[in-house]
Amino acid sequence: MVQAYILIQTEVGKASTVAESIGKIAGVIQAEDVTGPYDVIVRAQADTVDELGRIVVAKIQRVDGITRTLTCPVVHL
């Protein structure tokens, strides 16, 4: 199982609706709107890195109101 945090910047005033929409996507564990340099932080999981990439590119990045994403895979050292 591969997990990652996806840090998202949105258009002004869209953080809440973006977080709500992303929270409904399969593979998303949690999506919350936050303050700071990013507007939404998402935790997602998939069976493989490739599948996780498809979730980010094909599903999350297509949500209306997103301007930029940064994917941070979880590592266990």
N, CA and C of each residue as an Amber inpcrd file, in Angstrom:
protein
   231
   0.8430000  -1.1760000   0.0000000   0.0000000   0.0000000   0.0000000
   0.8910000   1.2420000   0.0000000   0.6040000   2.1760000  -0.8820000
   1.3300000   3.4330000  -0.9980000   0.4000000   4.5610000  -0.5680000
   0.9090000   5.4410000   0.2910000   0.1190000   6.5870000   0.7290000
   0.8870000   7.8650000   0.4230000   0.1350000   8.9630000   0.2800000
   0.7630000  10.2530000   0.0190000  -0.1260000  11.3680000   0.5490000
   0.5280000  12.4830000   0.8520000  -0.1840000  13.7250000   1.1260000
  -0.1410000  14.5340000  -0.1640000  -1.2610000  15.0980000  -0.5420000
  -1.3250000  15.9590000  -1.7140000  -1.6790000  17.3540000  -1.2190000
  -0.7530000  18.2960000  -1.4330000  -0.9390000  19.6740000  -1.0050000
  -1.5050000  20.4420000  -2.1970000  -2.5920000  21.1470000  -1.9730000
  -3.3360000  21.7440000  -3.0800000  -3.5330000  23.2350000  -2.8700000
  -3.2760000  23.9870000  -3.9340000  -3.6270000  25.4050000  -3.9650000
  -4.8690000  25.5360000  -4.8420000  -5.7860000  26.3980000  -4.4080000
  -7.0460000  26.5660000  -5.1360000  -7.2490000  28.0280000  -5.5240000
  -8.2420000  28.2320000  -6.3550000  -8.6820000  29.5910000  -6.6450000
  -9.2600000  30.1750000  -5.3630000  -9.2330000  31.4840000  -5.2440000
  -9.7340000  32.1620000  -4.0540000 -11.1890000  31.7680000  -3.7950000
 -11.4610000  31.3670000  -2.5470000 -12.8190000  31.0250000  -2.1420000
 -13.2920000  29.6350000  -2.5240000 -12.4210000  28.8010000  -3.0970000
 -12.8250000  27.4700000  -3.5630000 -12.3620000  26.3210000  -2.6740000
 -11.6020000  26.5950000  -1.6170000 -10.9990000  25.5270000  -0.8160000
 -12.0380000  24.5600000  -0.2620000 -13.1060000  25.0660000   0.2710000
 -14.1200000  24.2040000   0.8890000 -14.7760000  23.2830000  -0.1280000
 -15.1500000  23.8180000  -1.2770000 -15.8120000  22.9810000  -2.2890000
 -14.8330000  21.9920000  -2.9140000 -13.5720000  22.4020000  -3.0750000
 -12.5540000  21.4850000  -3.6010000 -12.3500000  20.3250000  -2.6310000
 -12.1990000  20.6210000  -1.3370000 -12.0040000  19.5690000  -0.3370000
 -13.1910000  18.6180000  -0.3100000 -14.3910000  19.1590000  -0.4070000
 -15.5930000  18.3150000  -0.3900000 -15.6330000  17.4000000  -1.6010000
 -15.3250000  17.9320000  -2.7670000 -15.3310000  17.1210000  -3.9940000
 -14.2690000  16.0330000  -3.9640000 -13.0690000  16.3840000  -3.5230000
 -11.9760000  15.4160000  -3.4790000 -12.2550000  14.3260000  -2.4520000
 -12.9110000  14.6670000  -1.3680000 -13.2220000  13.6890000  -0.3300000
 -14.0780000  12.5360000  -0.8160000 -14.7550000  12.7190000  -1.9480000
 -15.6260000  11.6820000  -2.5180000 -14.9050000  10.7580000  -3.4960000
 -13.6420000  11.0370000  -3.7880000 -12.8850000  10.2420000  -4.7600000
 -12.3710000   8.9610000  -4.1070000 -12.5310000   7.8470000  -4.8030000
 -12.0280000   6.5550000  -4.3110000 -10.5130000   6.6300000  -4.1400000
 -10.0280000   6.1780000  -2.9990000  -8.6090000   6.2030000  -2.6870000
  -8.2250000   7.3670000  -1.7860000  -9.1200000   8.3450000  -1.6530000
  -8.8560000   9.4810000  -0.7680000  -9.2910000   9.1030000   0.6380000
  -8.3600000   9.1910000   1.5830000  -8.6360000   8.8780000   2.9800000
  -9.2220000  10.0840000   3.6860000  -8.6590000  11.2540000   3.3910000
  -9.0750000  12.4720000   4.0860000  -8.7600000  13.6720000   3.2000000
  -9.6410000  14.6670000   3.2130000  -9.4230000  15.9220000   2.4900000
  -9.9330000  17.0520000   3.3650000  -9.0330000  17.9610000   3.7130000
  -9.4160000  19.0500000   4.6070000  -8.9180000  20.3770000   4.0740000
  -9.7450000  21.4210000   4.2120000  -9.2880000  22.7580000   3.8660000
  -8.5290000  23.3200000   5.0630000  -7.4210000  23.9880000   4.7810000
  -6.5130000  24.4810000   5.8070000  -6.1050000  25.9200000   5.4850000
  -5.3910000  26.5530000   6.4240000  -4.8240000  27.8700000   6.1580000
  -3.3320000  27.7230000   5.9290000  -2.7310000  28.7240000   5.3180000
  -1.3030000  28.6900000   5.0450000  -1.0380000  28.7360000   3.5610000
   0.1420000  28.2940000   3.1260000   0.4870000  28.3830000   1.7030000
  -0.3320000  27.4380000   0.8190000  -0.9350000  26.4190000   1.4110000
  -1.8180000  25.5150000   0.6760000  -3.2220000  25.6530000   1.2370000
  -4.1960000  25.3570000   0.3980000  -5.5950000  25.5470000   0.7740000
  -6.2900000  24.2550000   1.1850000  -5.8240000  23.1430000   0.6390000
  -6.4070000  21.8280000   0.9380000  -5.2580000  20.8360000   1.0900000
  -5.3590000  19.9620000   2.0870000  -4.4070000  18.8610000   2.2390000
  -5.1920000  17.5560000   2.1830000  -4.7220000  16.6650000   1.3300000
  -5.4010000  15.3940000   1.0890000  -4.4590000  14.2610000   1.4620000
  -5.0000000  13.2210000   2.0670000  -4.2380000  11.9840000   2.2610000
  -4.9130000  10.9270000   1.3970000  -4.1190000  10.2870000   0.5480000
  -4.6550000   9.2890000  -0.3730000  -3.8240000   8.0260000  -0.3040000
  -4.4190000   6.9200000  -0.7570000  -3.6920000   5.6500000  -0.7830000
  -4.0920000   4.8480000  -2.0080000  -3.1630000   3.9860000  -2.4310000
  -3.3970000   3.0950000  -3.5650000  -2.4880000   1.8860000  -3.4030000
  -2.7370000   0.8760000  -4.2090000  -1.9300000  -0.3440000  -4.1370000
  -0.5190000  -0.1420000  -4.6920000  -0.3680000   0.7160000  -5.6970000
   0.9360000   0.9460000  -6.3220000   1.1720000   2.4420000  -6.5230000
   2.4160000   2.8050000  -6.7710000   2.7500000   4.1990000  -7.0640000
   2.0580000   4.6460000  -8.3490000   2.0150000   3.7700000  -9.3460000
   1.3520000   4.1150000 -10.6030000  -0.1270000   4.4050000 -10.3930000
  -0.7820000   3.5810000  -9.5920000  -2.2030000   3.7910000  -9.3150000
  -2.4110000   5.1030000  -8.5530000  -1.5420000   5.3950000  -7.6170000
  -1.6210000   6.6550000  -6.8810000  -1.4670000   7.8330000  -7.8450000
  -0.5280000   7.7280000  -8.7530000  -0.3310000   8.7750000  -9.7600000
  -1.5670000   8.9870000 -10.6070000  -2.2380000   7.9020000 -10.9770000
  -3.4730000   8.0170000 -11.7660000  -4.5740000   8.7110000 -10.9730000
  -4.6510000   8.4220000  -9.6740000  -5.6550000   9.0970000  -8.8300000
  -5.3970000  10.5960000  -8.8320000  -4.1260000  10.9820000  -8.6790000
  -3.7900000  12.4110000  -8.6210000  -4.0480000  13.0800000  -9.9680000
  -3.5170000  12.5140000 -11.0390000  -3.5930000  13.1650000 -12.3450000
  -4.9850000  13.0540000 -12.9780000  -5.5790000  11.8850000 -12.9340000
  -6.8440000  11.6740000 -13.6430000  -8.0760000  12.0670000 -12.8400000
  -7.9490000  12.1420000 -11.5220000  -9.1350000  12.4390000 -10.7180000
  -8.9990000  13.7260000  -9.9190000  -7.9760000  13.8190000  -9.0800000
  -7.8520000  14.9850000  -8.1930000  -7.5760000  16.2570000  -8.9910000
  -6.6200000  16.2250000  -9.9120000  -6.2760000  17.4430000 -10.6440000
  -7.3910000  17.9240000 -11.5690000  -8.3680000  17.1120000 -11.8280000
  -9.4890000  17.5150000 -12.6860000 -10.6050000  18.2280000 -11.9280000
 -10.4960000  18.2820000 -10.6050000 -11.5170000  18.9630000  -9.8040000
 -11.4500000  20.4640000 -10.0950000 -12.6010000  21.0450000 -10.3720000
 -12.6900000  22.4690000 -10.6910000 -12.2230000  23.3210000  -9.5070000
 -11.3880000  24.3150000  -9.7810000 -10.9330000  25.2390000  -8.7500000
  -9.5080000  25.0110000  -8.2900000  -8.8750000  23.9160000  -8.7170000
  -7.4890000  23.6300000  -8.3310000  -6.5350000  24.3650000  -9.2660000
  -5.5350000  25.0220000  -8.6960000  -4.5360000  25.7010000  -9.5100000
  -3.1850000  24.9860000  -9.4940000  -2.8690000  24.2570000  -8.4020000
  -1.5720000  23.5740000  -8.3190000  -1.6390000  22.4640000  -7.2800000
  -0.9170000  21.3610000  -7.5370000  -0.8080000  20.2860000  -6.5520000
   0.6560000  19.9260000  -6.3410000   0.9330000  19.3940000  -5.1620000
   2.2510000  18.8720000  -4.8220000   2.0270000  17.5550000  -4.0850000
   2.5140000  16.4550000  -4.6510000   2.3070000  15.1400000  -4.0650000
   3.5380000  14.7270000  -3.2600000   3.3120000  14.3530000  -2.0060000
   4.3840000  13.9790000  -1.0900000   4.1450000  12.5460000  -0.6120000
   4.7970000  11.5540000  -1.2250000   4.6120000  10.1660000  -0.7960000
   5.0990000   9.9450000   0.6430000   4.4090000   9.1090000   1.3660000
   4.7920000   8.7470000   2.7330000   5.8810000   7.6660000   2.6360000
   6.9680000   7.8590000   3.3910000   8.0390000   6.8570000   3.4350000
   8.1890000   6.3690000   4.8640000   8.6060000   5.1470000   5.0110000
   8.8330000   4.5630000   6.3270000  10.3190000   4.2320000   6.4210000
  11.0590000   5.0670000   7.1360000  12.5100000   4.8940000   7.2160000
  12.8970000   3.9920000   8.3590000
